[in-house]
Amino acid sequence: FFECLKNNLFGGNFLGKFNSFFSFSNELVKIYRKNINLEKIKNFLVVYEGQIFQKELIKFNKDNFKEIKNIAYDHSAPPPLPLNLIYDKYSPDLLYVTGNSQEKFYKKNLLWPKNKIKITKPLRFKGEKKSNYINKLFLPYELYDEKIYLKNLLFLLNQEKLNLKKYQIRLHPLRFDKKSHINFLNQIKKIDIQNSKNNYLTNSIFFGQTTAVIIALEFGITCYHVCTESEFDSYSKNFWPDINIQQLNQNVFKYKLKERGSFLNFSSKQDFSKLC
């Protein structure tokens, strides 16, 4: 704490850099420069999320080893507003994405030059199956407002004539032991609405901030999305024209993908080493 305070107190932008993210980044850059002979490195490859430590490593390379080519792979399905990937002078020299939807969005909205971004086959999602996503109700990582979630879930079940008993309710993988999430799951299980038009479901329900919607859509699944802050959590047709988006109310959305493979191509795999 005191070392971080000392290093940033008189360095400018104190409030912006006096935090755990920059402290971690500084330590990581020290380890990087100490343990790797960077004069022999031609390519720096990183699985990229626009995190501070990733940008600081690239900044160090560009400031000190200009001959190194910084290559990044955007491994995640895109969130509704991936503003962490806005292009700036310390962005990677080349960014690989897994679909033309991301490519179009990043060029149009995140300022990426045409020669700095390319489409590649996915390196991730190797073990994903349609059965992992269909007929599921996915609970969020954060429970911002349980009342909004429950109110709009009831609206959705009635509006679309869905039978909640037909869904498997899934906790977020990092919330299996979280008491508040378990209690919320039990509240949902107490809901007794059986309006299903038929017993064969071809859809899933998602709560809150999530990128799993995109994976489900690529499997041909119709997705319902219940949001607390729709402006930030939901996918917009203005940004993602490859998704058919129907807004059912202020907090509930219905998605269908116009063409599979727009975001992810599960039929082919890539080797990370071949990105150089």
SULFEN-V869752 format. One record per helix or strand. SS is the DSSP state (@ for helix, = for strand). FROM is the first residue (numbers start at 0). TO is the last residue. If there is no record, write none. Layout:
SS & FROM & TO
SS & FROM & TO
//
This chain:
@ & 1 & 8
@ & 13 & 16
@ & 19 & 34
@ & 37 & 39
= & 42 & 46
@ & 51 & 63
= & 68 & 72
@ & 82 & 84
= & 93 & 96
@ & 99 & 108
@ & 113 & 115
= & 116 & 118
@ & 129 & 131
= & 135 & 137
@ & 145 & 158
= & 162 & 162
@ & 163 & 165
= & 167 & 169
@ & 172 & 174
@ & 178 & 188
= & 193 & 193
= & 202 & 206
@ & 211 & 217
= & 221 & 225
@ & 229 & 232
= & 242 & 246
= & 251 & 256
@ & 271 & 274
//
